[in-house]
């Protein structure tokens, strides 16, 4: 077995073992850069296909949905696509925050996510205050 194939084989075994033990496995992904201005994310609306979507803010949103145990799309990628919209809709419908389920991450959705995530790095970078 070649080195690349052996490494891939070992990594898949590690992931399977971690899943079997109930350990959360997070693929290594570059962390988002800080938003240009603190609080720039939580005061704006983000939705599917919007030209104004800031990739860093969408990454924060995806990580925060993941922190709230909602984000179903796996690895956050900074793109507000169908899976992110579905995750936002799910969060808006099924959490006790009385949010309008429109699939748009606006200030009320951000505020609820801030509350659910507490003082995490991503929530702080998005502009959450406690």
Secondary structure, DSSP 8 states (H G I E B T S, - for coil): --HHHHHHHHHHHHHHHHHHHT-------------SSTTTTTTS-B-TT-TT--HHHHHHHHHHHHHTT---SSS--S---HHHHHHHHHHHHHSTT----SS-B-HHHHHHHHHHH-S-HHHHHHT---
